[in-house]
Amino acid sequence: MNNDELDARLRSASHPANSYAAPDVLNRATQSRRRPIRDWMSTSSPATRRNAIGTVAGAAALAIAVPMLFPSQQALFSLAEGAPSASAADNAEGLSTSDSKMMMPFITYHYIAGDNLSAAAGSGTVYRFELVGDVQSRARAIADELGLDGTVTKSSYFDKNYPSWVVGPEDGSAPNLTVYWSGTGSWWYNNPAAYPAQECIDPAQSGSDSPETCTEYAAPPSGKNPSQPEAEDTALAIFSALGFDGSADSLTTYRDEWGTTVTAAQSVEGQRVAVDWSISWSGNGEIAYMSGHSARAVAAGNFPTVSAVDAVARMSDWRWYGSAPMDGMPWMSSRSYGVEGDAAAATESEPAVEPTSEPSVDPTAEPAPDVTSEPIPTETFDPGLTPEPLPTPTVMDLIINKAKPQLLIVWDKSGGVWLVPGFVMSGSEGWPMAVISLIEGIIELPEPMPIEPAIID
């Protein structure tokens, strides 16, 4: 089917029951220069199209639903440049970014959709985070909840594009609160009293506490941090008072004699997202630090999504990455980088060395004469010579057999934070990757980075 025929069929298809689209809306859907629906239908796999629309009437339903969400045919927002999750991008692709260039990876992954992945397209809700209230009131409320005195002032590194406000000194001499009024309105509390200076017990230093001279310190206080039930009760009470909407099921706790940390995963419409609250106690029982957020997720509309099969192709393009919560990223082992496997291979390939019966060196033997070596000539580069070609990256095929639907965090160019539908893709090897599943045109992607053999400053 050519594009003109597809446009005509979309315009003339029957309207489904209980649906309405004005003629100008339908015309924009098929005649707009961007044409997200037609582009999607012409580039997606046949199986995906059959599952998504099936019949001409189904195509009409899709044509009517999408323009109602795009009355001006403009992208919902422009994605910020740079991978939203640097660690995910580096681990998965071995890429190093600098400005607008990328170094060629030593290993290139070729992602292949497994037979058990769904070819069915769908739809999902997009959310944007909106800051609640004003920064002065928010900072004051957090400080009061934590018993922190002081005036709310701009921080010393305040920037209009990344505004930050503080309560308390910024030099680390006393408890301090910092509130960032952009994105999700994240805030951070730090208490230096949780980690007091350690006493020097080096007898030779007579009580000196200088790190340049003291070689032995007293052990820091331990064992006074709260138990798991105590910590979780306290964390949930403080977080709830500051706007966290969750239950004990959302808490993850780690405790040993040196400290206790409770992390609370924020949820949107019953699904955990990569927005965490956290509180930690040191071994002396003091709250050492705490962090949270000051925004709520607001639905921006329901939008079409590609199938899991079609999303696999996006795994090679960092622009489609998003951030998933830790419990949504199942770890996958890789034989290529397994420490135990490498050790075992080394053991098999390198036989044990039997001890020799040679006598040890006589300590009274005369030292060897001092032999002055000849100077090593310095290698020079002839600009007229052609440099040797760089090695070709190794290509590895990875079969993707799991695609877990997941709301992903992404940032826009203005510093806003969004939740978009996506998949956490995984297979038998490699690392899980969080990939956006929205059809093209809903969000504006940054320009792709050119991949070059080397980065030249």
GIKA-V329949 format. One record per pair of residues at least 4 apart in sequence whose C-alpha atoms are under 7 Angstrom apart, sorted by the first residue. I is the first residue (numbers start at 1). GAP is how many residues later the second one is. Records with the same first field share a line. If there is no record, write none. Layout:
I: GAP / GAP
This chain:
1: 4 / 5
2: 4
3: 4
4: 4
5: 4
6: 4
7: 4 / 23
8: 4
9: 4
10: 49 / 50 / 53
11: 15
13: 43 / 44 / 47
14: 43 / 46
15: 4 / 45 / 46
16: 41 / 45
21: 4 / 5 / 43
22: 4
23: 4
24: 4
25: 4 / 42 / 46
26: 4 / 38 / 41
27: 4
28: 4
29: 6 / 34 / 38
30: 5
31: 4
35: 4
36: 4 / 404 / 405
37: 4 / 26
38: 4
39: 4
40: 4 / 399
41: 8
44: 4 / 5 / 266
45: 4
46: 4
47: 4 / 72
48: 4 / 71 / 72 / 73 / 259
49: 4 / 5
50: 4
51: 69 / 70
52: 68 / 69 / 70
53: 5 / 6
54: 4
55: 4
56: 4
57: 4
58: 4
59: 4
60: 4
61: 4
62: 4
63: 4
64: 4
65: 4
66: 4
67: 4
70: 4
75: 366 / 367 / 368 / 369
76: 366 / 367
77: 335 / 366 / 367
78: 334 / 335 / 365 / 366 / 367
79: 332 / 333 / 334 / 364 / 365 / 366 / 367
80: 331 / 332 / 333 / 366
81: 365
83: 6 / 235 / 236 / 238
84: 237 / 238 / 239 / 326 / 327
85: 4 / 237 / 238
86: 4
87: 4
88: 4 / 345
89: 4 / 6 / 229
90: 4 / 5 / 6
92: 339
93: 12 / 15
94: 11 / 13
95: 7 / 8 / 9 / 10
96: 6 / 7
97: 4 / 5 / 6
98: 4
100: 349
101: 348 / 349 / 350 / 354
102: 347 / 348 / 349 / 350
103: 348 / 349 / 350 / 351 / 352
104: 347 / 348 / 349 / 350
105: 288
106: 287 / 288
107: 286 / 287 / 288
108: 285 / 286 / 287 / 288
109: 286 / 287 / 288 / 289
110: 285 / 286 / 287 / 288
111: 201 / 286 / 287 / 288 / 289
112: 200 / 285 / 286 / 287 / 288
113: 4 / 196 / 199 / 286 / 287 / 288
114: 285 / 286 / 287
116: 285
117: 191 / 192 / 284 / 285 / 286
118: 189 / 190 / 191
119: 188 / 189 / 190
120: 187
121: 184 / 185 / 186
122: 182 / 183 / 184 / 185
123: 179 / 180 / 181 / 182
124: 178 / 179 / 180 / 181 / 297
125: 174 / 176 / 177 / 178 / 295 / 296
126: 173 / 174 / 175 / 176 / 293 / 294 / 295
127: 170 / 171 / 172 / 173 / 291 / 292 / 293
128: 169 / 170 / 171 / 172 / 289 / 290 / 291
129: 55 / 166 / 167 / 168 / 169 / 288 / 289
130: 165 / 166 / 167 / 168
131: 53 / 54 / 163 / 164 / 165
132: 162 / 163 / 164
133: 5
134: 4
135: 4 / 46
136: 4 / 16
137: 4
138: 4
139: 4 / 13 / 40
140: 4 / 12
141: 4
142: 4 / 100
143: 4 / 5 / 6
144: 4
150: 17 / 18
151: 16
152: 13 / 14 / 15
153: 12 / 13 / 14
154: 4 / 10 / 11 / 12
155: 9 / 10 / 11
158: 4 / 5 / 6
159: 4
162: 20
163: 17 / 18 / 19
164: 14 / 15 / 16 / 17
165: 13 / 14 / 15
166: 11 / 12 / 13
167: 9 / 10 / 11
168: 7 / 8 / 9
169: 4 / 5 / 7
170: 6
172: 20
173: 19
174: 17 / 18
175: 15 / 16 / 17
176: 13 / 14 / 15
177: 11 / 12 / 13
178: 9 / 10 / 11
179: 6 / 7 / 8 / 9
180: 5 / 6 / 7
181: 4
182: 233 / 234
183: 232 / 233 / 234
184: 109 / 110 / 111 / 233
185: 108 / 109 / 110
186: 106 / 107 / 108
187: 104 / 105 / 106
188: 102 / 103 / 104
189: 100 / 101 / 102
190: 98 / 99 / 100
191: 96 / 97 / 98
192: 4 / 96
194: 88 / 90 / 92 / 93 / 94
198: 19 / 20 / 22
199: 10 / 18 / 19
200: 7 / 8 / 9 / 14 / 16 / 17 / 18
201: 6 / 15 / 16 / 17
202: 12 / 13 / 14 / 15
205: 9
208: 6
209: 5
210: 4
221: 62 / 63
222: 35 / 36 / 61 / 62
223: 34 / 35 / 60 / 61
224: 59 / 60 / 61
225: 34 / 35 / 56 / 57 / 58 / 59 / 60
226: 4 / 5 / 34 / 59
227: 4
228: 4 / 25 / 27
229: 4
230: 4
231: 4 / 31
232: 4 / 30
233: 4
234: 4
235: 4 / 27 / 44
236: 4
237: 4
238: 4
239: 4 / 5
240: 4 / 5
246: 4 / 20
250: 14 / 15
251: 11 / 12 / 13 / 14
252: 10 / 11 / 12
253: 8 / 9 / 10
254: 6 / 7 / 8
255: 4 / 5 / 6
256: 4
257: 26
258: 24 / 25
259: 22 / 23 / 24
260: 20 / 21 / 22
261: 18 / 19 / 20
262: 16 / 17 / 18
263: 13 / 14 / 15 / 16
264: 12 / 13 / 14
265: 7 / 8 / 10 / 11 / 12
266: 6 / 7 / 9 / 10
267: 4 / 5 / 6
268: 4 / 5
272: 53
273: 51 / 52 / 134 / 135
274: 49 / 50 / 51 / 135
276: 16
277: 14 / 15
278: 12 / 13 / 14
279: 10 / 11 / 12
280: 7 / 8 / 9 / 10
281: 4 / 5 / 6 / 7
282: 4 / 5 / 6
304: 134 / 135
305: 132 / 133 / 134
306: 4 / 5 / 131 / 132 / 133
307: 4
308: 4 / 95
311: 126
314: 6 / 121
315: 120
319: 126
320: 115 / 116
321: 113 / 114 / 115
322: 86 / 87 / 88 / 112 / 113 / 114
323: 85 / 86 / 87 / 111
324: 4 / 5 / 84 / 85 / 110
325: 4
329: 95 / 103
330: 102
331: 100 / 101
332: 96 / 97 / 98 / 99 / 100
333: 96 / 97
334: 4 / 95 / 96
335: 6
338: 4
339: 4
340: 4
341: 4
342: 4
343: 4
344: 4
345: 4
346: 4
347: 4
398: 31
399: 28
400: 25 / 26 / 27
401: 25 / 26
402: 23 / 24 / 25
403: 20 / 21 / 22 / 23
404: 19 / 20 / 21
405: 17 / 18 / 19
406: 15 / 16 / 17 / 18
407: 12 / 13 / 14 / 15
408: 11 / 12 / 13 / 14
409: 8 / 9 / 10 / 11
410: 7 / 8 / 9
411: 4 / 5 / 6 / 7
412: 4 / 5
420: 16
421: 15 / 16 / 17
422: 12 / 13 / 14 / 15
423: 11 / 12 / 13 / 14
424: 8 / 9 / 10 / 11
425: 7 / 8 / 9
426: 5 / 6 / 7
438: 4
